Amino acid sequence: MIKPYSSLNYILNFGFEFLKSSSIENPKKEIEIFLCHLLSCSKFELYNRPKKSISLTKVNLLNDWLKRRAKREPIQYIINNAWFYGRDFYVNKNVFIPRPESERLIDEAINFLRDFDSPRILEIGTGSGCMSISLAIELPNSDVQSIDTSEKAINVAKINSDNLHVNNISFQKLDFLKTEMKNFHNFDLLISNPPYIPKKDMELLMPEVRKFEPYSALTDNHDGLEFYRKLSNDLPYILNNNGIGIFEVGLSPHPKDAKRIFNKICRDIKLLKDYNGDDRILIVKL
Ligand SMILES: C[S@@+](CC[C@H](N)C(=O)[O-])C[C@H]1O[C@@H](n2cnc3c(N)ncnc32)[C@H](O)[C@@H]1O
């Protein structure tokens, strides 16, 4: 592994080769992320001082990070950080790692709520809090309520809302699948990126996801549609007359199966594509 006081140039090369030989897909990008995080510097600074050496403590930490990454632990858990909607979020193994494709849900929500004076928003499945917190910040007059069954996830979301100084948000530990939602009403937006991987597909996931992300954030332990059935059932209590639901869906055939569930109760249902061109966002109106 890397020896103390090695130069940055050497470490960049060593890290690249080590991650490459561990079959990590983007070894160059990842060693850069590790080093920028370790040294609290920009990528530009990294390449601008190739002869700079790194202290013993930092080398030990980096060696440890590289070994963990070689075992396929996601880089976000190793550096306890993920980027979402232009902001840094603290993450650990108790929360689902925010994904860039979920940013599209935030764009749609902001577009819809832009002209509301003080929109009321409910999120099911808080996780790191990335979606609720982004909405609370982008729509400062909104009132955001965010629910998760995992207390550990809610604790992470609270850390993030404190770090980002958000005060128009509240979190609640609650099992959505087992709770009558009749006390939740008058919302303008119901938003969710629920666990939607069918149980039978869990073993097909890449090791980073299957071995490290919380099982209950990934699957409903059934056919991947349980949350959409409950969301469609509860929508009439939760939403105002002109409110909408915005839900992330999985890969084909999941989007069409999820859409079908809302056919009975919604007059307007749209499937939107993510930036990769896949149907990934379901928007429903009562
Ligand atoms: C796919 S993650 C989404 C997290 C976050 N919204 C995001 O997009 O990064 C799904 C979340 O739903 C939560 N969850 C799972 N079962 C739940 C239930 N029955 N009631 C409420 N939340 C649940 C999980 O703990 C997890 O945080």
The ligand as an SDF file (V2000), in Angstrom:
LIG
                    3D

 27 29  0  0  0  0  0  0  0  0999 V2000
  -35.0930    4.3650   -1.9740 C   0  0  0  0  0  0  0  0  0  0  0  0
  -34.9460    5.0610   -0.3670 S   0  0  0  0  0  0  0  0  0  0  0  0
  -35.1880    6.7870   -0.7620 C   0  0  0  0  0  0  0  0  0  0  0  0
  -34.4920    7.7350    0.1690 C   0  0  0  0  0  0  0  0  0  0  0  0
  -34.4480    9.1950   -0.3030 C   0  0  0  0  0  0  0  0  0  0  0  0
  -35.7690    9.7280   -0.4650 N   0  0  0  0  0  0  0  0  0  0  0  0
  -33.6780    9.2950   -1.6010 C   0  0  0  0  0  0  0  0  0  0  0  0
  -34.3110    9.4360   -2.6600 O   0  0  0  0  0  0  0  0  0  0  0  0
  -32.4360    9.2310   -1.5700 O   0  0  0  0  0  0  0  0  0  0  0  0
  -36.4770    4.5720    0.3560 C   0  0  0  0  0  0  0  0  0  0  0  0
  -36.7010    4.9980    1.8070 C   0  0  0  0  0  0  0  0  0  0  0  0
  -37.9700    4.4830    2.2410 O   0  0  0  0  0  0  0  0  0  0  0  0
  -37.8620    4.0890    3.5730 C   0  0  0  0  0  0  0  0  0  0  0  0
  -38.9240    3.0840    3.8750 N   0  0  0  0  0  0  0  0  0  0  0  0
  -38.9030    1.7460    3.6450 C   0  0  0  0  0  0  0  0  0  0  0  0
  -40.0510    1.1700    4.0810 N   0  0  0  0  0  0  0  0  0  0  0  0
  -40.8060    2.1890    4.5800 C   0  0  0  0  0  0  0  0  0  0  0  0
  -42.0950    2.2230    5.1800 C   0  0  0  0  0  0  0  0  0  0  0  0
  -42.8170    1.1080    5.3140 N   0  0  0  0  0  0  0  0  0  0  0  0
  -42.5730    3.4110    5.6110 N   0  0  0  0  0  0  0  0  0  0  0  0
  -41.8270    4.5610    5.4650 C   0  0  0  0  0  0  0  0  0  0  0  0
  -40.5980    4.5730    4.8930 N   0  0  0  0  0  0  0  0  0  0  0  0
  -40.0930    3.4140    4.4550 C   0  0  0  0  0  0  0  0  0  0  0  0
  -36.4740    3.4940    3.6880 C   0  0  0  0  0  0  0  0  0  0  0  0
  -36.0420    3.4720    5.0360 O   0  0  0  0  0  0  0  0  0  0  0  0
  -35.6880    4.4470    2.7970 C   0  0  0  0  0  0  0  0  0  0  0  0
  -35.1420    5.5050    3.5530 O   0  0  0  0  0  0  0  0  0  0  0  0
  1  2  1  0
  2  3  1  0
  2 10  1  0
  3  4  1  0
  4  5  1  0
  5  6  1  0
  5  7  1  0
  7  8  2  0
  7  9  1  0
 10 11  1  0
 11 12  1  0
 11 26  1  0
 12 13  1  0
 13 14  1  0
 13 24  1  0
 14 15  1  0
 14 23  1  0
 15 16  2  0
 16 17  1  0
 17 18  1  0
 17 23  2  0
 18 19  1  0
 18 20  2  0
 20 21  1  0
 21 22  2  0
 22 23  1  0
 24 25  1  0
 24 26  1  0
 26 27  1  0
M  CHG  2   2   1   9  -1
M  END
$$$$
